[in-house]
Amino acid sequence: MPLQSMTGFARSEGTSGRCRWAWELRSVNGKGLDLRIRLPQGFEHFEPAVRQKAAAVFTRGNMQIGLSVSIAEPQVQPVVNQGALSAILALREQLAGIVDPAPLRLDTLLSVRGVVDFREAEESEDERARRDADISGGLNAAIERLLAMRQGEGGALQQVLAGQVDRIAELAALIEADESRSVEAIAGRVALQVQMLMQGNGGLDRDRLYQEAVLLATKADLREEIDRLGAHVSAADDLLAADHPVGRKLDFLAQEFNREANTICSKSNAAAVTAAGIELKVVIDQFREQIQNLE
């Protein structure tokens, strides 16, 4: 599965019988998977399926999932009050010799309040089952569209992050190749520092000064930081090529990148190395900012 962004939007809509429905899914950055589900009254039974299906596809993101339902053309059906009708027929028999014995007409019965009511037609079990199946299918389609959008943005992010990792590798190589890190340059700086100290105070022990200078030069060496940067670059390349969510791991790597960059800047004794270290920190900050959008 390609890398995913955590931002996206998807909509799926359709009709089932007289029912018109629409799903809307919105996703933004989040530390984990946070689902906020809005369902209309009478459709609360969809919530377990919504949670299960979303969790099966996504692992991170603050997600709003909403369903809207409307009845396109309400239908009514007549309902006869059998008790009231029987009472009227019985009264007619009782008054047969007193009132006009003409047969009862339908319009007469309809004019008698309570005999016939008109109510909205209720869905049958089969109709409800078909409606729920259609709405469930719409949810599947919306999730697929959101996944496609997040993967599309994830692919674009992957290219950006890969370019930033390449730049980190280039800057690490630039620092490693700087003339200030050569054995001759380091030896020359140590000798110069010792000479300046000896001129200022002839009572200092020359051998001890050289030992201290060599120790300081060793502490200022950037070999370990450069090697660790190389290892982190390889790890980042592997994660960007992975087929599972890697946002948290890349965020940890960004912290490690930043730690090495800070150490390089603090140890630097050359303007070129300091400049490369500062640019390294800028690229790492950009890298970490982009990672916050990645699942």
Secondary structure, 3 states (H helix, E strand, C coil): CCCCECCEEEEEEEEECCEEEEEEEEEECCCCEEEEEECCCCCHHHHHHHHHHHHHHCCCEEEEEEEEEEECCCCEEEEECHHHHHHHHHHHHHCCCCCCCCCCCHHHHHHCCCCEEEEECCCCHHHHHHHHHHHHHHHHHHHHHHHHHHHHHHHHHHHHHHHHHHHHHHHHHHHHHCHHHCHHHHHHHHHHHHHHHHHHCCCCCHHHHHHHHHHHHHHCCCHHHHHHHHHHHHHHHHHHCCCCCCHHHHHHHHHHHHHHHHHHHHHCCCHHHHHHHHHHHHHHHHHHHHHCCEC
